[in-house]
């Protein structure tokens, strides 16, 4: 299927299937930093309830900014959403505080994991239940559930997070998010700095959490190959715009995606130099 054929369905058309309830809707947002730097330009996307959606693109494309726009963390970096709207379960959330947003069921796992290094793994996990409150027995039950999904964390529960591996810290960050009982997790670059085997394990856990716990995911990821294997739908960002979207399997089979993001073409693998200097087709931005 050609790029044009996919785009004719309109941004997010498949993700807004009538059979699925829209959980998150980003409507034509624009983000500006320092009152002058335009970073996102009319970005629209949707995540259905129970969905796993990939937000793809190279470094600097606007993936992290999109997630921070949803989680209302832009102001800490002198950024703001100047146009458009963001809705969760049909209600505007772009005016909520990050704390209220977590209480509503949306939580972001930041790029680089950001564990509390001086706390133990278990103490880190328990901080995830802080905004939620709840009885001690319920929190303990949720803690055991996290250990079920991440057995390695149980083994390392008394270790200081700063002395654990990158993979263990990523597990800890996701586990901490689960302790808040989220409806949706915004997962930013989960594969960054991890060995391929660990990345596979993280994405397998995302799949299990989606299927067994009903947690929806919006994944910002540079590793297009693995993201499209586990996501159901994908959006590709370039220079702050959505240039392409479609079903994950359709995107995986698209020759342009293979060439630009996987370094592959119909004639086999191309060199980085060839891919880097390949002129993108103008219809991507039509």
C-alpha positions in Angstrom: 0.0 0.0 0.0 1.3 3.4 -0.9 1.9 6.4 1.4 -0.9 8.2 -0.3 -3.3 5.4 0.1 -2.7 5.2 3.9 -3.0 9.0 4.3 -6.3 9.2 2.5 -7.9 7.6 5.5 -7.0 10.7 7.5 -4.9 10.9 10.7 -5.9 8.3 13.2 -8.8 6.9 11.2 -8.1 3.3 12.0 -7.4 4.2 15.6 -10.8 5.8 15.9 -12.6 2.7 14.8 -16.2 2.8 16.0 -15.8 -0.6 17.7 -13.2 1.0 20.1 -13.8 3.7 22.7 -11.4 6.6 22.3 -9.5 6.9 25.6 -7.0 9.7 24.6 -7.6 12.3 21.8 -5.0 14.9 20.8 -6.7 17.5 18.5 -4.5 19.6 16.3 -2.1 20.8 19.1 0.7 23.3 18.7 3.5 23.6 21.2 5.8 26.5 21.6 8.9 26.8 23.8 10.1 30.2 25.1 7.3 31.9 23.3 9.1 31.7 20.0 10.2 28.1 19.2 7.5 26.1 17.4 8.0 22.4 18.2 4.7 20.7 17.4 2.6 21.8 14.4 -0.9 20.6 14.3 -0.4 17.2 15.8 -3.5 14.9 16.1 -3.7 11.3 17.3 -5.9 9.0 19.2 -5.4 6.0 21.5 -8.4 3.6 21.9 -9.3 2.1 25.2 -7.1 -1.0 25.6 -4.9 0.0 22.8 -1.1 0.1 22.3 -0.1 2.9 20.0 3.4 3.8 18.9 4.7 7.3 18.3 7.7 7.0 16.1 10.4 9.2 14.6 14.0 10.2 14.8 15.6 12.1 17.7 14.2 15.6 17.8 11.0 14.8 15.9 8.8 15.8 18.7 7.9 12.5 20.4 8.9 13.5 24.0 7.3 16.9 23.6 4.0 15.2 22.6 4.1 13.1 25.7 4.9 16.0 28.0 2.1 18.0 26.4 -0.3 15.2 27.5 1.2 14.9 31.0 1.3 18.7 31.5 5.1 18.8 32.1 5.9 21.4 29.5 5.7 24.4 31.8 8.7 23.2 33.8 10.7 23.6 30.5 9.1 26.9 29.5 6.8 25.2 27.0 3.1 25.4 26.4 0.3 24.1 24.3 -0.9 27.2 22.4 -3.5 25.7 20.1 -5.7 22.6 20.0 -6.9 20.4 22.9 -6.1 17.2 24.7 -8.9 15.0 26.0 -8.9 11.9 28.2 -12.1 9.9 28.5 -13.9 12.7 26.7 -12.7 15.4 29.2 -10.2 18.2 28.6 -7.0 17.5 30.6 -4.6 20.1 29.2 -5.5 22.4 32.1 -5.0 19.9 34.9 -2.0 19.8 37.1 0.3 16.8 36.7 -0.8 15.5 40.1 -4.5 15.6 39.1 -3.7 14.0 35.8 -2.1 11.0 37.6 -5.2 10.7 39.8 -7.3 10.6 36.7 -5.3 7.6 35.4 -2.6 9.0 33.1 1.0 8.6 34.1 4.3 9.1 32.2 7.4 6.9 32.5 10.1 9.4 31.5 13.0 8.9 29.1 16.0 7.8 31.1 13.9 6.1 33.8 14.5 8.7 36.6 14.4 6.4 39.6 15.1 7.8 43.1 18.7 6.6 43.3 19.1 6.9 47.1 15.9 4.8 47.7 15.6 1.0 47.4 13.8 -0.6 44.6 10.8 -1.3 46.9 10.7 2.2 48.2 10.7 3.5 44.7 7.7 1.3 43.9 5.8 2.5 47.0 6.2 6.1 45.9 3.9 5.2 43.0 1.0 4.6 45.3 1.4 8.0 47.1 -1.1 10.0 45.0 -3.5 7.1 45.0 -3.7 6.5 48.8 -5.5 3.4 49.7 -5.2 0.8 52.5 -1.9 -0.8 53.3 -3.2 -4.3 52.3 -4.2 -3.0 48.9 -0.9 -1.4 48.3 0.9 -4.6 49.4 -1.3 -6.5 47.0 -0.3 -4.2 44.1 3.3 -4.5 45.1 3.1 -8.3 44.8 1.5 -7.9 41.4 4.4 -5.7 40.2 6.8 -8.4 41.5 4.8 -11.0 39.5 5.4 -9.0 36.3 9.0 -8.2 37.2 10.5 -11.0 39.3 13.9 -9.5 39.1 12.7 -6.5 41.1 11.7 -8.8 44.0 15.2 -10.2 44.1 16.6 -6.6 44.1 13.9 -5.0 46.3 16.3 -4.0 49.1 19.0 -2.7 46.7 19.5 1.0 46.2 18.1 1.9 42.8 21.2 3.9 41.9 23.2 0.7 42.1 21.0 -1.4 39.8 21.3 -2.0 36.1 19.6 0.1 33.4 17.2 -2.7 32.7 16.3 -3.0 36.4 15.7 0.7 36.6 13.4 0.6 33.6 11.4 -2.2 35.2 11.3 -0.2 38.4 10.0 2.9 36.6 7.3 1.0 34.9 6.5 -0.9 38.2 6.2 2.5 40.0 3.8 3.7 37.4 1.7 0.5 37.8 1.4 1.2 41.6 -0.8 4.2 40.8 -3.3 1.9 39.1 -3.2 3.8 35.7 -5.6 3.5 32.9 -2.9 4.7 30.5 0.9 4.8 30.6 2.9 7.2 28.4 6.2 5.3 27.9 9.1 7.4 26.6 12.0 5.6 24.8 11.8 2.3 26.9 14.5 0.7 24.7 17.1 3.5 25.2 20.5 2.2 26.4 19.3 -1.4 26.9 20.6 -4.6 25.4 18.3 -6.2 22.8 17.3 -9.1 25.0 16.2 -6.7 27.8 14.3 -4.6 25.3 12.4 -7.6 24.2 11.5 -8.5 27.8 10.3 -4.9 28.5 8.0 -5.0 25.5 6.7 -8.5 26.3 5.7 -7.1 29.7 4.0 -4.2 28.1 2.0 -6.7 26.0 1.0 -8.7 29.1 0.0 -5.6 31.1 -2.1 -4.5 28.1 -3.8 -7.8 27.7 -4.2 -8.9 31.4 -4.5 -5.5 33.2 -6.2 -3.5 30.5 -3.6 -0.7 30.6 -3.4 1.3 27.4 0.0 2.5 26.2 1.3 5.3 24.1 4.9 4.4 23.3 7.4 7.1 22.1 10.2 5.1 20.5 13.1 5.4 18.0 13.3 1.6 17.6 10.7 1.4 15.0 11.1 -2.3 14.3 10.2 -3.5 17.8 7.6 -0.8 18.5 5.6 -1.8 15.4 5.8 -5.5 16.4 4.0 -4.8 19.7 1.8 -1.8 18.9 -1.5 -2.1 17.1 -1.3 1.3 15.4 1.4 3.8 14.7 2.1 7.5 14.0 5.3 8.8 12.5 6.5 12.3 13.4 9.0 14.4 11.5 9.8 18.0 12.4 6.9 18.3 14.8 4.2 17.0 12.3 2.5 13.7 11.9 3.6 12.6 8.4 2.1 9.1 8.3 -0.1 6.9 10.4 -1.7 3.5 10.0 -2.1 -0.1 11.3 1.2 -1.3 12.8 1.5 -4.2 10.4 0.8 -2.0 7.4 3.6 0.4 8.5 6.0 -2.5 9.0 5.5 -3.7 5.5 5.8 -0.2 3.9 8.9 0.1 1.8 9.5 3.8 2.7 9.3 2.9 6.4 11.8 0.1 5.9 14.2 2.4 4.1 14.0 5.5 6.2 13.8 3.9 9.6 15.1 0.4 9.3 17.8 1.0 6.7 16.2 -1.6 4.4 14.8 -1.4 0.9 13.5 -3.8 -1.7 17.0 -4.4 -2.9 18.4 -5.2 0.6 20.1 -3.3 3.3 21.4 0.2 2.4 24.2 2.1 4.1 23.4 4.7 6.7 24.9 7.3 4.3 22.5 6.4 1.5 19.5 6.5 3.9 20.6 9.7 5.5 20.9 11.6 2.3 17.8 10.1 0.6 15.4 13.0 -0.2 12.0 12.4 1.4 9.0 12.5 -0.9 7.1 15.7 -0.7 3.8 13.8 -0.4 4.7 12.9 3.2 4.0 16.4 4.2 1.0 16.9 1.9 
